[in-house]
Amino acid sequence: MKTLWQRIEKLMMAVTFAEAGEHETAREIMREEESTDRPRSTKRPDRTLRASSPGQ
């Protein structure tokens, strides 16, 4: 997992390219960022709430 500073650095790099008119390069940088941040599994763990019995 990337640190917050690494993510900010990538974002600022993309912004710089976009300001210079290199929009496609900025998009590629952001796509790389998205692809590395996706969770490996989209299935959520099954959580079952159980009430405790009286006296416990």
PDBQT receptor file of N, H, CA, C and O in Angstrom, charges set to zero:
ATOM      1  N   MET A   1       0.846  -1.177   0.000  1.00  0.00    +0.000 N 
ATOM      2  CA  MET A   1       0.000   0.000   0.000  1.00  0.00    +0.000 C 
ATOM      3  C   MET A   1       0.892   1.241   0.000  1.00  0.00    +0.000 C 
ATOM      4  O   MET A   1       1.879   1.318   0.731  1.00  0.00    +0.000 OA
ATOM      5  N   LYS A   2       0.528   2.188  -0.820  1.00  0.00    +0.000 N 
ATOM      6  H   LYS A   2      -0.274   2.126  -1.414  1.00  0.00    +0.000 HD
ATOM      7  CA  LYS A   2       1.316   3.401  -0.911  1.00  0.00    +0.000 C 
ATOM      8  C   LYS A   2       1.045   4.311   0.271  1.00  0.00    +0.000 C 
ATOM      9  O   LYS A   2      -0.041   4.318   0.851  1.00  0.00    +0.000 OA
ATOM     10  N   THR A   3       2.062   5.072   0.602  1.00  0.00    +0.000 N 
ATOM     11  H   THR A   3       2.944   5.066   0.131  1.00  0.00    +0.000 HD
ATOM     12  CA  THR A   3       1.860   6.042   1.669  1.00  0.00    +0.000 C 
ATOM     13  C   THR A   3       1.088   7.230   1.116  1.00  0.00    +0.000 C 
ATOM     14  O   THR A   3       0.988   7.415  -0.097  1.00  0.00    +0.000 OA
ATOM     15  N   LEU A   4       0.556   8.015   2.007  1.00  0.00    +0.000 N 
ATOM     16  H   LEU A   4       0.637   7.864   2.992  1.00  0.00    +0.000 HD
ATOM     17  CA  LEU A   4      -0.196   9.197   1.616  1.00  0.00    +0.000 C 
ATOM     18  C   LEU A   4       0.679  10.134   0.787  1.00  0.00    +0.000 C 
ATOM     19  O   LEU A   4       0.222  10.690  -0.212  1.00  0.00    +0.000 OA
ATOM     20  N   TRP A   5       1.921  10.307   1.194  1.00  0.00    +0.000 N 
ATOM     21  H   TRP A   5       2.292   9.855   2.006  1.00  0.00    +0.000 HD
ATOM     22  CA  TRP A   5       2.814  11.216   0.471  1.00  0.00    +0.000 C 
ATOM     23  C   TRP A   5       3.094  10.722  -0.946  1.00  0.00    +0.000 C 
ATOM     24  O   TRP A   5       3.212  11.532  -1.865  1.00  0.00    +0.000 OA
ATOM     25  N   GLN A   6       3.201   9.429  -1.135  1.00  0.00    +0.000 N 
ATOM     26  H   GLN A   6       3.105   8.771  -0.388  1.00  0.00    +0.000 HD
ATOM     27  CA  GLN A   6       3.422   8.888  -2.485  1.00  0.00    +0.000 C 
ATOM     28  C   GLN A   6       2.209   9.138  -3.363  1.00  0.00    +0.000 C 
ATOM     29  O   GLN A   6       2.354   9.459  -4.542  1.00  0.00    +0.000 OA
ATOM     30  N   ARG A   7       1.029   8.997  -2.809  1.00  0.00    +0.000 N 
ATOM     31  H   ARG A   7       0.912   8.736  -1.851  1.00  0.00    +0.000 HD
ATOM     32  CA  ARG A   7      -0.198   9.248  -3.574  1.00  0.00    +0.000 C 
ATOM     33  C   ARG A   7      -0.309  10.721  -3.948  1.00  0.00    +0.000 C 
ATOM     34  O   ARG A   7      -0.685  11.050  -5.073  1.00  0.00    +0.000 OA
ATOM     35  N   ILE A   8       0.018  11.615  -3.002  1.00  0.00    +0.000 N 
ATOM     36  H   ILE A   8       0.324  11.347  -2.089  1.00  0.00    +0.000 HD
ATOM     37  CA  ILE A   8      -0.025  13.050  -3.278  1.00  0.00    +0.000 C 
ATOM     38  C   ILE A   8       0.988  13.409  -4.352  1.00  0.00    +0.000 C 
ATOM     39  O   ILE A   8       0.700  14.222  -5.230  1.00  0.00    +0.000 OA
ATOM     40  N   GLU A   9       2.165  12.812  -4.290  1.00  0.00    +0.000 N 
ATOM     41  H   GLU A   9       2.399  12.151  -3.577  1.00  0.00    +0.000 HD
ATOM     42  CA  GLU A   9       3.200  13.081  -5.281  1.00  0.00    +0.000 C 
ATOM     43  C   GLU A   9       2.717  12.694  -6.690  1.00  0.00    +0.000 C 
ATOM     44  O   GLU A   9       2.917  13.452  -7.639  1.00  0.00    +0.000 OA
ATOM     45  N   LYS A  10       2.091  11.533  -6.828  1.00  0.00    +0.000 N 
ATOM     46  H   LYS A  10       1.928  10.917  -6.057  1.00  0.00    +0.000 HD
ATOM     47  CA  LYS A  10       1.555  11.098  -8.127  1.00  0.00    +0.000 C 
ATOM     48  C   LYS A  10       0.484  12.065  -8.608  1.00  0.00    +0.000 C 
ATOM     49  O   LYS A  10       0.453  12.416  -9.788  1.00  0.00    +0.000 OA
ATOM     50  N   LEU A  11      -0.390  12.498  -7.716  1.00  0.00    +0.000 N 
ATOM     51  H   LEU A  11      -0.365  12.213  -6.758  1.00  0.00    +0.000 HD
ATOM     52  CA  LEU A  11      -1.452  13.421  -8.068  1.00  0.00    +0.000 C 
ATOM     53  C   LEU A  11      -0.868  14.748  -8.555  1.00  0.00    +0.000 C 
ATOM     54  O   LEU A  11      -1.316  15.284  -9.569  1.00  0.00    +0.000 OA
ATOM     55  N   MET A  12       0.107  15.271  -7.857  1.00  0.00    +0.000 N 
ATOM     56  H   MET A  12       0.471  14.836  -7.033  1.00  0.00    +0.000 HD
ATOM     57  CA  MET A  12       0.727  16.538  -8.248  1.00  0.00    +0.000 C 
ATOM     58  C   MET A  12       1.446  16.414  -9.591  1.00  0.00    +0.000 C 
ATOM     59  O   MET A  12       1.462  17.356 -10.383  1.00  0.00    +0.000 OA
ATOM     60  N   MET A  13       2.037  15.253  -9.839  1.00  0.00    +0.000 N 
ATOM     61  H   MET A  13       2.024  14.488  -9.195  1.00  0.00    +0.000 HD
ATOM     62  CA  MET A  13       2.686  15.021 -11.116  1.00  0.00    +0.000 C 
ATOM     63  C   MET A  13       1.649  15.048 -12.240  1.00  0.00    +0.000 C 
ATOM     64  O   MET A  13       1.891  15.642 -13.292  1.00  0.00    +0.000 OA
ATOM     65  N   ALA A  14       0.511  14.417 -12.026  1.00  0.00    +0.000 N 
ATOM     66  H   ALA A  14       0.315  13.935 -11.172  1.00  0.00    +0.000 HD
ATOM     67  CA  ALA A  14      -0.555  14.415 -13.020  1.00  0.00    +0.000 C 
ATOM     68  C   ALA A  14      -1.082  15.830 -13.251  1.00  0.00    +0.000 C 
ATOM     69  O   ALA A  14      -1.351  16.210 -14.391  1.00  0.00    +0.000 OA
ATOM     70  N   VAL A  15      -1.230  16.601 -12.195  1.00  0.00    +0.000 N 
ATOM     71  H   VAL A  15      -1.011  16.292 -11.269  1.00  0.00    +0.000 HD
ATOM     72  CA  VAL A  15      -1.696  17.985 -12.314  1.00  0.00    +0.000 C 
ATOM     73  C   VAL A  15      -0.712  18.805 -13.148  1.00  0.00    +0.000 C 
ATOM     74  O   VAL A  15      -1.123  19.592 -14.000  1.00  0.00    +0.000 OA
ATOM     75  N   THR A  16       0.574  18.622 -12.904  1.00  0.00    +0.000 N 
ATOM     76  H   THR A  16       0.908  17.982 -12.211  1.00  0.00    +0.000 HD
ATOM     77  CA  THR A  16       1.598  19.354 -13.645  1.00  0.00    +0.000 C 
ATOM     78  C   THR A  16       1.519  19.054 -15.136  1.00  0.00    +0.000 C 
ATOM     79  O   THR A  16       1.576  19.969 -15.959  1.00  0.00    +0.000 OA
ATOM     80  N   PHE A  17       1.388  17.784 -15.486  1.00  0.00    +0.000 N 
ATOM     81  H   PHE A  17       1.341  17.042 -14.818  1.00  0.00    +0.000 HD
ATOM     82  CA  PHE A  17       1.269  17.420 -16.902  1.00  0.00    +0.000 C 
ATOM     83  C   PHE A  17      -0.012  18.002 -17.513  1.00  0.00    +0.000 C 
ATOM     84  O   PHE A  17       0.001  18.463 -18.654  1.00  0.00    +0.000 OA
ATOM     85  N   ALA A  18      -1.100  17.981 -16.766  1.00  0.00    +0.000 N 
ATOM     86  H   ALA A  18      -1.110  17.606 -15.839  1.00  0.00    +0.000 HD
ATOM     87  CA  ALA A  18      -2.366  18.511 -17.283  1.00  0.00    +0.000 C 
ATOM     88  C   ALA A  18      -2.252  20.022 -17.532  1.00  0.00    +0.000 C 
ATOM     89  O   ALA A  18      -2.745  20.523 -18.542  1.00  0.00    +0.000 OA
ATOM     90  N   GLU A  19      -1.609  20.738 -16.621  1.00  0.00    +0.000 N 
ATOM     91  H   GLU A  19      -1.208  20.331 -15.800  1.00  0.00    +0.000 HD
ATOM     92  CA  GLU A  19      -1.433  22.178 -16.792  1.00  0.00    +0.000 C 
ATOM     93  C   GLU A  19      -0.557  22.502 -18.000  1.00  0.00    +0.000 C 
ATOM     94  O   GLU A  19      -0.718  23.552 -18.622  1.00  0.00    +0.000 OA
ATOM     95  N   ALA A  20       0.364  21.605 -18.330  1.00  0.00    +0.000 N 
ATOM     96  H   ALA A  20       0.494  20.752 -17.825  1.00  0.00    +0.000 HD
ATOM     97  CA  ALA A  20       1.260  21.814 -19.468  1.00  0.00    +0.000 C 
ATOM     98  C   ALA A  20       0.604  21.384 -20.783  1.00  0.00    +0.000 C 
ATOM     99  O   ALA A  20       1.225  21.461 -21.844  1.00  0.00    +0.000 OA
ATOM    100  N   GLY A  21      -0.637  20.936 -20.711  1.00  0.00    +0.000 N 
ATOM    101  H   GLY A  21      -1.141  20.873 -19.849  1.00  0.00    +0.000 HD
ATOM    102  CA  GLY A  21      -1.345  20.535 -21.913  1.00  0.00    +0.000 C 
ATOM    103  C   GLY A  21      -1.167  19.071 -22.279  1.00  0.00    +0.000 C 
ATOM    104  O   GLY A  21      -1.647  18.634 -23.324  1.00  0.00    +0.000 OA
ATOM    105  N   GLU A  22      -0.493  18.318 -21.447  1.00  0.00    +0.000 N 
ATOM    106  H   GLU A  22      -0.102  18.674 -20.597  1.00  0.00    +0.000 HD
ATOM    107  CA  GLU A  22      -0.271  16.889 -21.685  1.00  0.00    +0.000 C 
ATOM    108  C   GLU A  22      -1.362  16.087 -20.968  1.00  0.00    +0.000 C 
ATOM    109  O   GLU A  22      -1.099  15.364 -20.007  1.00  0.00    +0.000 OA
ATOM    110  N   HIS A  23      -2.579  16.236 -21.462  1.00  0.00    +0.000 N 
ATOM    111  H   HIS A  23      -2.792  16.823 -22.243  1.00  0.00    +0.000 HD
ATOM    112  CA  HIS A  23      -3.729  15.639 -20.793  1.00  0.00    +0.000 C 
ATOM    113  C   HIS A  23      -3.691  14.111 -20.805  1.00  0.00    +0.000 C 
ATOM    114  O   HIS A  23      -4.045  13.476 -19.812  1.00  0.00    +0.000 OA
ATOM    115  N   GLU A  24      -3.272  13.529 -21.901  1.00  0.00    +0.000 N 
ATOM    116  H   GLU A  24      -2.985  14.045 -22.708  1.00  0.00    +0.000 HD
ATOM    117  CA  GLU A  24      -3.236  12.061 -21.976  1.00  0.00    +0.000 C 
ATOM    118  C   GLU A  24      -2.206  11.490 -21.000  1.00  0.00    +0.000 C 
ATOM    119  O   GLU A  24      -2.445  10.453 -20.381  1.00  0.00    +0.000 OA
ATOM    120  N   THR A  25      -1.073  12.156 -20.863  1.00  0.00    +0.000 N 
ATOM    121  H   THR A  25      -0.879  12.998 -21.366  1.00  0.00    +0.000 HD
ATOM    122  CA  THR A  25      -0.058  11.701 -19.895  1.00  0.00    +0.000 C 
ATOM    123  C   THR A  25      -0.619  11.779 -18.481  1.00  0.00    +0.000 C 
ATOM    124  O   THR A  25      -0.405  10.875 -17.674  1.00  0.00    +0.000 OA
ATOM    125  N   ALA A  26      -1.332  12.854 -18.184  1.00  0.00    +0.000 N 
ATOM    126  H   ALA A  26      -1.506  13.589 -18.840  1.00  0.00    +0.000 HD
ATOM    127  CA  ALA A  26      -1.946  13.000 -16.859  1.00  0.00    +0.000 C 
ATOM    128  C   ALA A  26      -2.946  11.879 -16.611  1.00  0.00    +0.000 C 
ATOM    129  O   ALA A  26      -3.005  11.323 -15.514  1.00  0.00    +0.000 OA
ATOM    130  N   ARG A  27      -3.733  11.548 -17.635  1.00  0.00    +0.000 N 
ATOM    131  H   ARG A  27      -3.684  12.000 -18.526  1.00  0.00    +0.000 HD
ATOM    132  CA  ARG A  27      -4.703  10.453 -17.490  1.00  0.00    +0.000 C 
ATOM    133  C   ARG A  27      -4.000   9.121 -17.243  1.00  0.00    +0.000 C 
ATOM    134  O   ARG A  27      -4.454   8.319 -16.427  1.00  0.00    +0.000 OA
ATOM    135  N   GLU A  28      -2.899   8.887 -17.945  1.00  0.00    +0.000 N 
ATOM    136  H   GLU A  28      -2.531   9.538 -18.609  1.00  0.00    +0.000 HD
ATOM    137  CA  GLU A  28      -2.156   7.634 -17.750  1.00  0.00    +0.000 C 
ATOM    138  C   GLU A  28      -1.630   7.527 -16.332  1.00  0.00    +0.000 C 
ATOM    139  O   GLU A  28      -1.685   6.457 -15.725  1.00  0.00    +0.000 OA
ATOM    140  N   ILE A  29      -1.122   8.623 -15.804  1.00  0.00    +0.000 N 
ATOM    141  H   ILE A  29      -1.077   9.492 -16.297  1.00  0.00    +0.000 HD
ATOM    142  CA  ILE A  29      -0.611   8.625 -14.425  1.00  0.00    +0.000 C 
ATOM    143  C   ILE A  29      -1.744   8.302 -13.456  1.00  0.00    +0.000 C 
ATOM    144  O   ILE A  29      -1.557   7.521 -12.522  1.00  0.00    +0.000 OA
ATOM    145  N   MET A  30      -2.911   8.893 -13.669  1.00  0.00    +0.000 N 
ATOM    146  H   MET A  30      -3.063   9.527 -14.428  1.00  0.00    +0.000 HD
ATOM    147  CA  MET A  30      -4.037   8.638 -12.777  1.00  0.00    +0.000 C 
ATOM    148  C   MET A  30      -4.542   7.210 -12.927  1.00  0.00    +0.000 C 
ATOM    149  O   MET A  30      -4.963   6.602 -11.943  1.00  0.00    +0.000 OA
ATOM    150  N   ARG A  31      -4.507   6.659 -14.150  1.00  0.00    +0.000 N 
ATOM    151  H   ARG A  31      -4.165   7.153 -14.949  1.00  0.00    +0.000 HD
ATOM    152  CA  ARG A  31      -4.912   5.258 -14.337  1.00  0.00    +0.000 C 
ATOM    153  C   ARG A  31      -3.982   4.321 -13.583  1.00  0.00    +0.000 C 
ATOM    154  O   ARG A  31      -4.435   3.348 -12.980  1.00  0.00    +0.000 OA
ATOM    155  N   GLU A  32      -2.677   4.609 -13.615  1.00  0.00    +0.000 N 
ATOM    156  H   GLU A  32      -2.309   5.399 -14.105  1.00  0.00    +0.000 HD
ATOM    157  CA  GLU A  32      -1.708   3.790 -12.871  1.00  0.00    +0.000 C 
ATOM    158  C   GLU A  32      -2.034   3.833 -11.387  1.00  0.00    +0.000 C 
ATOM    159  O   GLU A  32      -1.977   2.813 -10.700  1.00  0.00    +0.000 OA
ATOM    160  N   GLU A  33      -2.372   5.009 -10.901  1.00  0.00    +0.000 N 
ATOM    161  H   GLU A  33      -2.419   5.838 -11.458  1.00  0.00    +0.000 HD
ATOM    162  CA  GLU A  33      -2.713   5.173  -9.488  1.00  0.00    +0.000 C 
ATOM    163  C   GLU A  33      -3.945   4.355  -9.134  1.00  0.00    +0.000 C 
ATOM    164  O   GLU A  33      -3.969   3.695  -8.094  1.00  0.00    +0.000 OA
ATOM    165  N   GLU A  34      -4.970   4.387  -9.986  1.00  0.00    +0.000 N 
ATOM    166  H   GLU A  34      -4.950   4.923 -10.830  1.00  0.00    +0.000 HD
ATOM    167  CA  GLU A  34      -6.193   3.630  -9.731  1.00  0.00    +0.000 C 
ATOM    168  C   GLU A  34      -5.940   2.134  -9.733  1.00  0.00    +0.000 C 
ATOM    169  O   GLU A  34      -6.477   1.404  -8.901  1.00  0.00    +0.000 OA
ATOM    170  N   SER A  35      -5.117   1.678 -10.676  1.00  0.00    +0.000 N 
ATOM    171  H   SER A  35      -4.681   2.271 -11.353  1.00  0.00    +0.000 HD
ATOM    172  CA  SER A  35      -4.898   0.238 -10.797  1.00  0.00    +0.000 C 
ATOM    173  C   SER A  35      -4.129  -0.321  -9.606  1.00  0.00    +0.000 C 
ATOM    174  O   SER A  35      -4.284  -1.498  -9.280  1.00  0.00    +0.000 OA
ATOM    175  N   THR A  36      -3.309   0.486  -8.952  1.00  0.00    +0.000 N 
ATOM    176  H   THR A  36      -3.182   1.442  -9.216  1.00  0.00    +0.000 HD
ATOM    177  CA  THR A  36      -2.558  -0.011  -7.805  1.00  0.00    +0.000 C 
ATOM    178  C   THR A  36      -3.351   0.072  -6.515  1.00  0.00    +0.000 C 
ATOM    179  O   THR A  36      -2.973  -0.541  -5.517  1.00  0.00    +0.000 OA
ATOM    180  N   ASP A  37      -4.458   0.830  -6.520  1.00  0.00    +0.000 N 
ATOM    181  H   ASP A  37      -4.766   1.328  -7.331  1.00  0.00    +0.000 HD
ATOM    182  CA  ASP A  37      -5.243   1.007  -5.298  1.00  0.00    +0.000 C 
ATOM    183  C   ASP A  37      -6.454   0.101  -5.204  1.00  0.00    +0.000 C 
ATOM    184  O   ASP A  37      -7.127   0.097  -4.174  1.00  0.00    +0.000 OA
ATOM    185  N   ARG A  38      -6.752  -0.649  -6.218  1.00  0.00    +0.000 N 
ATOM    186  H   ARG A  38      -6.205  -0.646  -7.055  1.00  0.00    +0.000 HD
ATOM    187  CA  ARG A  38      -7.942  -1.502  -6.193  1.00  0.00    +0.000 C 
ATOM    188  C   ARG A  38      -7.748  -2.658  -5.221  1.00  0.00    +0.000 C 
ATOM    189  O   ARG A  38      -6.673  -3.254  -5.149  1.00  0.00    +0.000 OA
ATOM    190  N   PRO A  39      -8.792  -2.960  -4.486  1.00  0.00    +0.000 N 
ATOM    191  CA  PRO A  39      -8.683  -4.108  -3.574  1.00  0.00    +0.000 C 
ATOM    192  C   PRO A  39      -8.556  -5.408  -4.362  1.00  0.00    +0.000 C 
ATOM    193  O   PRO A  39      -9.049  -5.512  -5.485  1.00  0.00    +0.000 OA
ATOM    194  N   ARG A  40      -7.911  -6.367  -3.785  1.00  0.00    +0.000 N 
ATOM    195  H   ARG A  40      -7.510  -6.282  -2.873  1.00  0.00    +0.000 HD
ATOM    196  CA  ARG A  40      -7.692  -7.644  -4.472  1.00  0.00    +0.000 C 
ATOM    197  C   ARG A  40      -8.975  -8.438  -4.607  1.00  0.00    +0.000 C 
ATOM    198  O   ARG A  40      -9.160  -9.165  -5.582  1.00  0.00    +0.000 OA
ATOM    199  N   SER A  41      -9.843  -8.305  -3.654  1.00  0.00    +0.000 N 
ATOM    200  H   SER A  41      -9.693  -7.714  -2.862  1.00  0.00    +0.000 HD
ATOM    201  CA  SER A  41     -11.107  -9.032  -3.692  1.00  0.00    +0.000 C 
ATOM    202  C   SER A  41     -12.240  -8.051  -3.440  1.00  0.00    +0.000 C 
ATOM    203  O   SER A  41     -12.162  -7.214  -2.541  1.00  0.00    +0.000 OA
ATOM    204  N   THR A  42     -13.285  -8.159  -4.234  1.00  0.00    +0.000 N 
ATOM    205  H   THR A  42     -13.349  -8.839  -4.965  1.00  0.00    +0.000 HD
ATOM    206  CA  THR A  42     -14.418  -7.269  -4.042  1.00  0.00    +0.000 C 
ATOM    207  C   THR A  42     -15.459  -7.880  -3.110  1.00  0.00    +0.000 C 
ATOM    208  O   THR A  42     -16.424  -7.216  -2.732  1.00  0.00    +0.000 OA
ATOM    209  N   LYS A  43     -15.264  -9.137  -2.741  1.00  0.00    +0.000 N 
ATOM    210  H   LYS A  43     -14.479  -9.676  -3.048  1.00  0.00    +0.000 HD
ATOM    211  CA  LYS A  43     -16.214  -9.802  -1.859  1.00  0.00    +0.000 C 
ATOM    212  C   LYS A  43     -15.980  -9.346  -0.423  1.00  0.00    +0.000 C 
ATOM    213  O   LYS A  43     -14.861  -9.384   0.089  1.00  0.00    +0.000 OA
ATOM    214  N   ARG A  44     -17.055  -8.918   0.204  1.00  0.00    +0.000 N 
ATOM    215  H   ARG A  44     -17.964  -8.886  -0.212  1.00  0.00    +0.000 HD
ATOM    216  CA  ARG A  44     -16.967  -8.487   1.597  1.00  0.00    +0.000 C 
ATOM    217  C   ARG A  44     -17.100  -9.691   2.513  1.00  0.00    +0.000 C 
ATOM    218  O   ARG A  44     -17.816 -10.641   2.196  1.00  0.00    +0.000 OA
ATOM    219  N   PRO A  45     -16.421  -9.654   3.634  1.00  0.00    +0.000 N 
ATOM    220  CA  PRO A  45     -16.580 -10.771   4.569  1.00  0.00    +0.000 C 
ATOM    221  C   PRO A  45     -18.000 -10.804   5.124  1.00  0.00    +0.000 C 
ATOM    222  O   PRO A  45     -18.624  -9.764   5.337  1.00  0.00    +0.000 OA
ATOM    223  N   ASP A  46     -18.489 -11.995   5.350  1.00  0.00    +0.000 N 
ATOM    224  H   ASP A  46     -17.982 -12.840   5.178  1.00  0.00    +0.000 HD
ATOM    225  CA  ASP A  46     -19.838 -12.162   5.876  1.00  0.00    +0.000 C 
ATOM    226  C   ASP A  46     -19.826 -11.819   7.357  1.00  0.00    +0.000 C 
ATOM    227  O   ASP A  46     -19.136 -12.453   8.155  1.00  0.00    +0.000 OA
ATOM    228  N   ARG A  47     -20.602 -10.806   7.704  1.00  0.00    +0.000 N 
ATOM    229  H   ARG A  47     -21.162 -10.291   7.055  1.00  0.00    +0.000 HD
ATOM    230  CA  ARG A  47     -20.689 -10.411   9.111  1.00  0.00    +0.000 C 
ATOM    231  C   ARG A  47     -22.083 -10.715   9.615  1.00  0.00    +0.000 C 
ATOM    232  O   ARG A  47     -23.073 -10.245   9.054  1.00  0.00    +0.000 OA
ATOM    233  N   THR A  48     -22.156 -11.481  10.644  1.00  0.00    +0.000 N 
ATOM    234  H   THR A  48     -21.352 -11.863  11.099  1.00  0.00    +0.000 HD
ATOM    235  CA  THR A  48     -23.431 -11.841  11.236  1.00  0.00    +0.000 C 
ATOM    236  C   THR A  48     -23.459 -11.253  12.642  1.00  0.00    +0.000 C 
ATOM    237  O   THR A  48     -22.555 -11.478  13.446  1.00  0.00    +0.000 OA
ATOM    238  N   LEU A  49     -24.520 -10.492  12.921  1.00  0.00    +0.000 N 
ATOM    239  H   LEU A  49     -25.255 -10.309  12.268  1.00  0.00    +0.000 HD
ATOM    240  CA  LEU A  49     -24.673  -9.927  14.250  1.00  0.00    +0.000 C 
ATOM    241  C   LEU A  49     -25.420 -10.940  15.107  1.00  0.00    +0.000 C 
ATOM    242  O   LEU A  49     -26.440 -11.501  14.704  1.00  0.00    +0.000 OA
ATOM    243  N   ARG A  50     -24.892 -11.150  16.272  1.00  0.00    +0.000 N 
ATOM    244  H   ARG A  50     -24.063 -10.695  16.599  1.00  0.00    +0.000 HD
ATOM    245  CA  ARG A  50     -25.523 -12.098  17.193  1.00  0.00    +0.000 C 
ATOM    246  C   ARG A  50     -25.798 -11.406  18.523  1.00  0.00    +0.000 C 
ATOM    247  O   ARG A  50     -24.932 -10.741  19.090  1.00  0.00    +0.000 OA
ATOM    248  N   ALA A  51     -26.991 -11.577  18.990  1.00  0.00    +0.000 N 
ATOM    249  H   ALA A  51     -27.695 -12.118  18.529  1.00  0.00    +0.000 HD
ATOM    250  CA  ALA A  51     -27.342 -11.009  20.295  1.00  0.00    +0.000 C 
ATOM    251  C   ALA A  51     -26.816 -11.936  21.380  1.00  0.00    +0.000 C 
ATOM    252  O   ALA A  51     -26.866 -13.160  21.254  1.00  0.00    +0.000 OA
ATOM    253  N   SER A  52     -26.316 -11.334  22.438  1.00  0.00    +0.000 N 
ATOM    254  H   SER A  52     -26.276 -10.340  22.541  1.00  0.00    +0.000 HD
ATOM    255  CA  SER A  52     -25.844 -12.160  23.552  1.00  0.00    +0.000 C 
ATOM    256  C   SER A  52     -27.047 -12.600  24.381  1.00  0.00    +0.000 C 
ATOM    257  O   SER A  52     -28.036 -11.878  24.507  1.00  0.00    +0.000 OA
ATOM    258  N   SER A  53     -26.938 -13.781  24.934  1.00  0.00    +0.000 N 
ATOM    259  H   SER A  53     -26.135 -14.368  24.832  1.00  0.00    +0.000 HD
ATOM    260  CA  SER A  53     -28.036 -14.280  25.748  1.00  0.00    +0.000 C 
ATOM    261  C   SER A  53     -27.990 -13.620  27.120  1.00  0.00    +0.000 C 
ATOM    262  O   SER A  53     -26.922 -13.216  27.578  1.00  0.00    +0.000 OA
ATOM    263  N   PRO A  54     -29.132 -13.509  27.771  1.00  0.00    +0.000 N 
ATOM    264  CA  PRO A  54     -29.160 -12.863  29.116  1.00  0.00    +0.000 C 
ATOM    265  C   PRO A  54     -28.246 -13.613  30.088  1.00  0.00    +0.000 C 
ATOM    266  O   PRO A  54     -28.165 -14.842  30.080  1.00  0.00    +0.000 OA
ATOM    267  N   GLY A  55     -27.580 -12.844  30.904  1.00  0.00    +0.000 N 
ATOM    268  H   GLY A  55     -27.646 -11.846  30.910  1.00  0.00    +0.000 HD
ATOM    269  CA  GLY A  55     -26.719 -13.461  31.904  1.00  0.00    +0.000 C 
ATOM    270  C   GLY A  55     -25.272 -13.603  31.443  1.00  0.00    +0.000 C 
ATOM    271  O   GLY A  55     -24.436 -14.098  32.198  1.00  0.00    +0.000 OA
ATOM    272  N   GLN A  56     -24.967 -13.191  30.256  1.00  0.00    +0.000 N 
ATOM    273  H   GLN A  56     -25.646 -12.789  29.642  1.00  0.00    +0.000 HD
ATOM    274  CA  GLN A  56     -23.562 -13.277  29.799  1.00  0.00    +0.000 C 
ATOM    275  C   GLN A  56     -22.941 -11.931  29.755  1.00  0.00    +0.000 C 
ATOM    276  O   GLN A  56     -21.771 -11.803  29.397  1.00  0.00    +0.000 OA
TER     277      GLN A  56
